[in-house]
Amino acid sequence: MTKQLPDLFKTKMMDLLGAEEFEQFLASYDQARLFGLRVNTAKISKEEFAARSPFTLSKVPWAADGFYYQEGERPGKHPYYHAGLYYIQEPSAMAPVELLQVEPGERVLDLCAAPGGKSTQIAAKMQGEGVLVVNDIHSDRVKALVKNLELLGVRNAVVLNEKPERMLTVFNGYFDKILIDAPCSGEGMFRKEEEMMQQWERHSVQEFAVMQRELLGQAAQMLAPGGRIVYSTCTFSPEENEAQIAEFLDKHLDFNVVPVDQFSAGQPDWLRAPWCEEGAYSSRSMEAVAGTARLWPHRLKGEGHYVAVLQRGLGRGDVGGGGDVGSGGRDADFVSASSGRKRSGREALRGKSRADATPRPAVSLEPLQAFVGELLRSEPFAAGRLVCYGEHAYSSPEGLPELHGLKVVRPGWYIGALHRGRFEPSHALAMGLRLREAKRALSLASSDERALRYLKGETLEVAESELIRDPEVTQAAKGYCLVCIDDHPVGWGKWHDGMLKNEYPPGWRWT
């Protein structure tokens, strides 16, 4: 593969690393790729997963829930993948979220989130508590982001498809933690994805540097005093790494670098010509970037990455926090936690303001309430946070500001549709539930051939005695049933007279 590396890239890395280390760096491209997965601890503990795992696993040193698996194993073709028990993720890419140090109950933003690997990692650490806002500017990539959040059973995420500058007014000083996994030239992915080399030759480093500079400045405005930003790239370029952090620190004196010591240090001496503007940065900032981190493929078992941890001081008093959702409309039949009136699904997706839409009568929540009473042991979403856009019901995380004017793809956990007096539960609801929360369920062993047939969308023969039912429920077993594999939900079915009609979404089915 070394012969395929762009000549300009090799010349640059030779200048930065020096002859001896450059040879070690170059040799890493001829070594076998490494493969990783991260256990979704929102659904299963890493200890339980390790005990059940059909894969040969070894620990990723810098990721609490990360494991290497062997080449040739196919975790994407196992029922546990469809149960959302893990996310297939490159090992180095697990480092930024670990350094973000997310805690349950915090307000967290993943600013450049698609396809959702780091978002789901954040969500697992939040354990369903707090507000997670995930955003991506590319509408085509947001679809994969939504699917991954649903697959891993995330309950407290809001999905936006918005330009960051349009988020500033709504989220001014709102977040405790912000992740910027910035668009970059992708040099660290050359070994993993060879097509990145062609993209590197088409796009300039300077083009990405402009975007990165803007993202850092925008994130600073949305961070609360005392909050933390983690900035990461998958490139080696000092223009996109040390230079971005040094410039940011010179413009934002209330920020400091939190030193990272488990990886190779950032390189202040690379802030020089011809790669960076010589003498453009203060001595304070140049010293600080030595506390940032570089993950090198010839020094550890992972691809190339750069990470900087930026901590804001508590002294800024001019940044206002985002307001909580108002109390208006918080009765049993309300349809919007903020305005008490219905907004159409199309309005919600386009982010129109109240003045742009004509009010409609409130949709009845009785079918949803009946479903909860029949199928669930308790209501997993607080009634005070339930919002309806058109026929679609969502559980919106408490403490979320008004989102009027923003492009909202998901205002929270999608519960289902209220249609013509019926409630149709969503696949996202099934994936976010736990077996213990269901009054009627079926749990198939992963070794049972019916588990694979269910994932393929087939109707199954299921005896009534196989159903797991709440002993206090006396009504017939007919109706919706939470389908699980080894006790972990994978979707819905409708049971009647020994047959389970498959409700697994066509776009999710095993192929």
LINRABEL-V162219 format. One record per residue. N is the residue number from 1. RES is the residue in one small letter. SS is DSSP state (h for helix, s for strand, l for the rest). PHI is phi in whole degrees, -180 to 180 (999 if undefined). NEAR is the number of other ideal C-beta (glycine too) atoms within 10 Angstrom. Layout:
# LINRABEL-V162219
n->[N/N]
res->[RES/RES]
ss->[SS/SS]
phi->[PHI/PHI]
near->[NEAR/NEAR]
This chain:
# LINRABEL-V162219
n->[1/2/3/4/5/6/7/8/9/10/11/12/13/14/15/16/17/18/19/20/21/22/23/24/25/26/27/28/29/30/31/32/33/34/35/36/37/38/39/40/41/42/43/44/45/46/47/48/49/50/51/52/53/54/55/56/57/58/59/60/61/62/63/64/65/66/67/68/69/70/71/72/73/74/75/76/77/78/79/80/81/82/83/84/85/86/87/88/89/90/91/92/93/94/95/96/97/98/99/100/101/102/103/104/105/106/107/108/109/110/111/112/113/114/115/116/117/118/119/120/121/122/123/124/125/126/127/128/129/130/131/132/133/134/135/136/137/138/139/140/141/142/143/144/145/146/147/148/149/150/151/152/153/154/155/156/157/158/159/160/161/162/163/164/165/166/167/168/169/170/171/172/173/174/175/176/177/178/179/180/181/182/183/184/185/186/187/188/189/190/191/192/193/194/195/196/197/198/199/200/201/202/203/204/205/206/207/208/209/210/211/212/213/214/215/216/217/218/219/220/221/222/223/224/225/226/227/228/229/230/231/232/233/234/235/236/237/238/239/240/241/242/243/244/245/246/247/248/249/250/251/252/253/254/255/256/257/258/259/260/261/262/263/264/265/266/267/268/269/270/271/272/273/274/275/276/277/278/279/280/281/282/283/284/285/286/287/288/289/290/291/292/293/294/295/296/297/298/299/300/301/302/303/304/305/306/307/308/309/310/311/312/313/314/315/316/317/318/319/320/321/322/323/324/325/326/327/328/329/330/331/332/333/334/335/336/337/338/339/340/341/342/343/344/345/346/347/348/349/350/351/352/353/354/355/356/357/358/359/360/361/362/363/364/365/366/367/368/369/370/371/372/373/374/375/376/377/378/379/380/381/382/383/384/385/386/387/388/389/390/391/392/393/394/395/396/397/398/399/400/401/402/403/404/405/406/407/408/409/410/411/412/413/414/415/416/417/418/419/420/421/422/423/424/425/426/427/428/429/430/431/432/433/434/435/436/437/438/439/440/441/442/443/444/445/446/447/448/449/450/451/452/453/454/455/456/457/458/459/460/461/462/463/464/465/466/467/468/469/470/471/472/473/474/475/476/477/478/479/480/481/482/483/484/485/486/487/488/489/490/491/492/493/494/495/496/497/498/499/500/501/502/503/504/505/506/507/508/509/510/511]
res->[m/t/k/q/l/p/d/l/f/k/t/k/m/m/d/l/l/g/a/e/e/f/e/q/f/l/a/s/y/d/q/a/r/l/f/g/l/r/v/n/t/a/k/i/s/k/e/e/f/a/a/r/s/p/f/t/l/s/k/v/p/w/a/a/d/g/f/y/y/q/e/g/e/r/p/g/k/h/p/y/y/h/a/g/l/y/y/i/q/e/p/s/a/m/a/p/v/e/l/l/q/v/e/p/g/e/r/v/l/d/l/c/a/a/p/g/g/k/s/t/q/i/a/a/k/m/q/g/e/g/v/l/v/v/n/d/i/h/s/d/r/v/k/a/l/v/k/n/l/e/l/l/g/v/r/n/a/v/v/l/n/e/k/p/e/r/m/l/t/v/f/n/g/y/f/d/k/i/l/i/d/a/p/c/s/g/e/g/m/f/r/k/e/e/e/m/m/q/q/w/e/r/h/s/v/q/e/f/a/v/m/q/r/e/l/l/g/q/a/a/q/m/l/a/p/g/g/r/i/v/y/s/t/c/t/f/s/p/e/e/n/e/a/q/i/a/e/f/l/d/k/h/l/d/f/n/v/v/p/v/d/q/f/s/a/g/q/p/d/w/l/r/a/p/w/c/e/e/g/a/y/s/s/r/s/m/e/a/v/a/g/t/a/r/l/w/p/h/r/l/k/g/e/g/h/y/v/a/v/l/q/r/g/l/g/r/g/d/v/g/g/g/g/d/v/g/s/g/g/r/d/a/d/f/v/s/a/s/s/g/r/k/r/s/g/r/e/a/l/r/g/k/s/r/a/d/a/t/p/r/p/a/v/s/l/e/p/l/q/a/f/v/g/e/l/l/r/s/e/p/f/a/a/g/r/l/v/c/y/g/e/h/a/y/s/s/p/e/g/l/p/e/l/h/g/l/k/v/v/r/p/g/w/y/i/g/a/l/h/r/g/r/f/e/p/s/h/a/l/a/m/g/l/r/l/r/e/a/k/r/a/l/s/l/a/s/s/d/e/r/a/l/r/y/l/k/g/e/t/l/e/v/a/e/s/e/l/i/r/d/p/e/v/t/q/a/a/k/g/y/c/l/v/c/i/d/d/h/p/v/g/w/g/k/w/h/d/g/m/l/k/n/e/y/p/p/g/w/r/w/t]
ss->[l/h/h/h/l/l/h/h/h/h/h/h/h/h/h/h/h/l/h/h/h/h/h/h/h/h/h/h/h/h/l/l/l/l/s/s/s/s/s/l/l/l/l/l/l/h/h/h/h/h/h/h/l/l/l/l/s/s/s/l/l/l/l/l/l/s/s/s/s/l/l/l/l/l/h/h/h/l/h/h/h/h/l/l/l/s/s/s/l/l/h/h/h/h/h/h/h/h/h/h/l/l/l/l/l/l/s/s/s/s/l/l/l/l/l/l/h/h/h/h/h/h/h/h/h/h/l/l/l/l/s/s/s/s/s/l/l/l/h/h/h/h/h/h/h/h/h/h/h/h/h/l/l/l/l/l/s/s/s/s/l/l/l/h/h/h/h/l/l/l/l/l/l/l/s/s/s/s/s/s/s/l/l/l/l/l/h/h/h/l/l/l/l/l/h/h/h/h/h/h/h/h/l/l/h/h/h/h/h/h/h/h/h/h/h/h/h/h/h/h/h/h/s/s/s/s/s/s/s/s/s/s/s/l/l/l/l/l/l/l/l/h/h/h/h/h/h/h/h/h/h/l/l/l/s/s/s/l/l/l/l/l/l/s/s/l/l/h/h/h/l/l/l/l/l/l/l/l/l/l/l/l/h/h/h/h/h/h/h/h/h/l/s/s/s/l/l/l/l/l/l/l/l/l/s/s/s/s/s/s/s/s/l/l/l/l/l/l/l/l/l/l/l/l/l/l/l/l/l/l/l/l/l/l/l/l/l/l/l/l/l/l/s/l/h/h/h/h/h/h/l/l/l/h/h/h/l/l/l/l/l/l/l/l/l/h/h/h/h/h/h/h/h/h/h/s/l/l/l/l/l/l/h/h/h/s/s/s/s/l/l/s/s/s/s/l/l/l/l/l/l/l/l/l/l/l/l/s/s/s/l/l/s/s/s/s/s/s/s/l/l/s/s/s/s/l/h/h/h/h/h/h/l/l/h/h/h/s/l/s/s/s/s/s/l/l/l/l/h/h/h/h/h/h/h/l/l/l/l/s/s/l/l/h/h/h/l/s/s/l/l/l/l/l/l/l/l/l/s/s/s/s/s/s/s/l/l/s/s/s/s/s/s/s/s/s/l/l/s/s/s/s/l/l/l/h/h/h/l/l/l]
phi->[999/-59/-67/-84/-62/-58/-60/-64/-63/-64/-62/-65/-68/-64/-67/-75/-90/87/-60/-65/-72/-60/-65/-66/-60/-63/-64/-65/-73/-99/-90/-65/-66/-110/-125/-138/-138/-121/-69/-85/-73/-72/-118/-152/-74/-65/-68/-66/-65/-60/-71/-92/-59/-87/-104/-87/-113/-139/-74/-84/-61/-99/-124/-58/-119/-98/-139/-84/-126/-82/-61/102/-74/-128/-64/-72/-114/-130/-54/-64/-63/-72/-87/71/-81/-157/-124/-78/-147/-62/-56/-63/-68/-80/-68/-56/-68/-59/-77/-70/55/-73/-122/-55/92/-83/-103/-129/-121/-106/-77/-125/-90/-63/-87/114/-59/-74/-62/-70/-68/-61/-60/-61/-72/-80/53/79/-109/100/-119/-114/-108/-119/-137/-146/-77/-93/-65/-70/-82/-65/-60/-66/-61/-61/-63/-67/-63/-69/-58/-90/71/-76/-101/-117/-104/-113/-109/-115/-126/-138/-71/-55/-65/-79/-88/-64/-67/-67/-113/-59/64/-90/-92/-82/-138/-135/-106/-117/-90/-73/-57/-151/-74/72/-62/-73/-103/-58/-72/-76/-132/-65/-66/-62/-66/-68/-64/-60/-75/-90/-116/-86/-60/-63/-61/-71/-61/-63/-63/-64/-61/-66/-62/-63/-65/-69/-62/-59/-72/-93/-92/-75/-55/84/-81/-131/-114/-112/-107/-140/-139/-114/-135/-96/-61/-65/-63/-98/-119/-56/-65/-64/-72/-62/-65/-61/-64/-68/-93/-129/-72/-87/-110/-134/-85/-88/-62/-110/-113/-90/-127/-64/-76/-63/-119/-61/-74/-87/-83/-147/-69/-88/-85/-134/-78/-59/72/-84/-122/-70/-64/-58/-69/-66/-67/-66/-67/-66/-88/-81/-130/-122/-106/-105/-68/-96/-115/-151/-91/-178/-88/-76/-152/-131/-141/-129/-106/-114/-110/-92/-72/-91/-79/-73/-104/-99/-107/-86/-77/-68/-77/-73/-60/-68/-86/-60/78/-95/-100/-62/-108/-70/-119/-143/-65/-107/-114/70/-134/-82/-119/-69/-59/-66/-61/-61/-69/-87/71/-70/-83/-57/-68/-83/-125/-92/-60/-126/-61/-66/-77/-76/-94/-59/-61/-66/-63/-67/-62/-60/-64/-83/-106/-117/-71/-152/-83/-76/-125/-69/-60/-68/-116/-77/-129/-121/-113/65/-87/-98/-104/-133/-101/-93/-61/-69/95/-80/-69/-61/-110/-58/95/-101/-82/-100/-89/-139/-82/159/-70/-78/-91/156/-115/-101/-134/52/79/-120/-113/-112/-67/-83/-65/-61/-64/-58/-69/-88/-82/-118/-54/-66/-89/-101/-85/-139/-150/-131/-115/-95/-71/-61/-84/-73/-62/-69/-63/-67/-64/-62/-66/-88/94/-85/-76/-119/-88/-138/-71/-59/-67/-82/-72/-94/-128/-66/-62/-84/-86/-104/-71/-61/-77/-58/125/-62/-143/-78/-95/-125/-122/50/75/-116/-58/-128/161/-109/-141/-118/-95/-159/53/84/-123/-111/-73/-81/-112/-70/-61/-55/-72/-103/-69/-64/-124]
near->[13/10/6/10/18/14/7/10/17/14/10/18/18/15/12/18/19/11/7/8/15/16/12/13/21/17/12/16/15/10/12/7/11/19/19/25/27/27/24/25/20/20/21/21/11/19/10/13/21/14/8/13/19/12/18/11/19/11/13/24/12/20/21/16/22/27/24/18/20/10/9/7/15/10/19/10/10/17/22/23/18/23/26/24/27/29/26/14/20/21/24/30/25/25/27/25/30/19/19/25/13/23/14/11/13/21/24/27/29/28/25/22/28/24/17/28/22/25/30/29/28/26/29/23/22/24/15/19/14/22/24/29/28/30/25/24/18/13/11/9/15/24/16/14/27/21/17/21/27/24/22/26/26/29/23/24/29/22/26/28/23/21/14/22/12/14/23/15/12/20/27/18/19/25/25/19/25/29/28/24/24/25/19/26/25/23/24/26/23/24/19/19/14/12/10/18/17/11/12/22/12/7/14/12/17/11/11/21/21/10/16/25/17/14/22/25/16/20/26/21/16/24/27/23/15/12/26/23/26/25/26/28/26/26/26/27/28/25/20/26/31/28/23/27/27/27/22/23/24/15/13/18/12/14/21/16/21/15/13/20/7/12/21/14/14/26/19/20/10/19/25/15/8/8/17/20/13/10/9/14/22/13/8/12/22/20/14/26/24/14/18/28/23/20/25/20/24/16/14/19/15/26/24/23/28/32/25/29/22/25/14/21/13/10/9/16/7/6/17/10/14/19/13/11/21/13/10/13/18/16/9/10/13/21/23/22/24/21/17/17/18/21/25/16/13/11/19/23/17/14/18/17/11/14/6/12/16/8/11/12/8/15/19/14/19/13/19/23/15/12/20/20/10/13/23/19/14/8/14/17/21/11/14/15/19/23/24/27/21/19/16/21/26/24/23/25/25/16/15/25/21/17/21/17/16/22/20/24/21/25/26/24/28/21/24/22/19/22/13/8/8/12/22/17/23/19/21/24/27/24/24/27/20/16/15/10/16/23/20/20/22/21/20/24/12/15/10/15/10/18/23/16/16/29/23/12/15/13/13/21/10/20/7/13/7/15/15/16/16/13/6/7/13/7/10/10/15/12/14/21/26/25/27/23/26/19/15/22/25/26/25/23/23/14/22/13/8/11/13/23/13/20/18/21/16/6/8/17/15/15/6]
